[in-house]
Amino acid sequence: MNTQSRPMNRREASEYLFERHGIRRTYATLCKLAVVGGGPLFRKANRVPLYDATDLDQWVAEITSPTVHSTSELRDFRPS
């Protein structure tokens, strides 16, 4: 469910990730991930990177494991 109707800048995306998912990714970390890869999808409006809530939610789903009863169940889990 997309609770954010407009695209977010990096600071807003960082706050959204923490408030919605409890995942801390700082502004600087999102900047680095945009360069080296592995971060959420974004687009640019001139020089401004913009993130959609649905893309952030999808990225969280890709990097988090399924629910488990013990860490031994995560032996074969590989985040994308």
N, C-alpha and C positions, 0 to 999 in steps of 0.2 A: 504494500500500500504506500503510495507516494503522499506523504504528509507535507512535503515542501513543494509549493507550486512553481517557484522560480529557481533558477540555477543558483548555486552557492559559490562564493569565492573560497579560497583555500582556508582562511580563518574560520569561516562558517562551516565548511566541510569538516574541519578538525573538531569543532564543537559538536556538530551533528553526530559524528562517529562516537564520541564519548557519551553524549546525552542519550542517544538512541540505542547504542550497542555496548557501551562500557569499554570501548576500545580507544586507548590513547594513542593518537598519531598527531604529533605536533605539526604546525605550519611548516617548519623546516623539514620534517620527515616527509610530508607530502610533496614538498619541493624536490627533495632528493629522489623520491620514487618516480616523479614525473621525468627525471633525467635518466635514471638507471633502469627503470621499468619495475614492474611488480606491484604498482599501486593501482588505485581505482581509475576507471575510465574518466576522461575529462575532455573538454573541448576548449578552444580559445576564442575569445572575442578581442581581436587585435592582440594585445599582450596579456590579457587577463584570462587566467585559467578558470573555467567554470565546471562545477560538478553538479550532477543531478542526484537526487536522493535515491532513485531506483538503481543507479549505477553504484553508489556507495553501499547500498544494501546488498547488491549482488556480489560486490567485492568482499564484503564481510562474510557472506555465505561461502565464498571460495576459499578463504583463509582460515576458517574455523572448522574444527573437527566435528563429527557427529557426537551426540551425547553418548557417554560410556559409563560403565560401572567401575572400571579400573584402567590405569594407564596401559596395562598390557594389551588392551583392546585397540590401542592406537598404533601398534607395531607397524601396520601397513598403511597408515594414513599419510598421505603426501599432499600438502596444500598446493593449489595450482599457482 
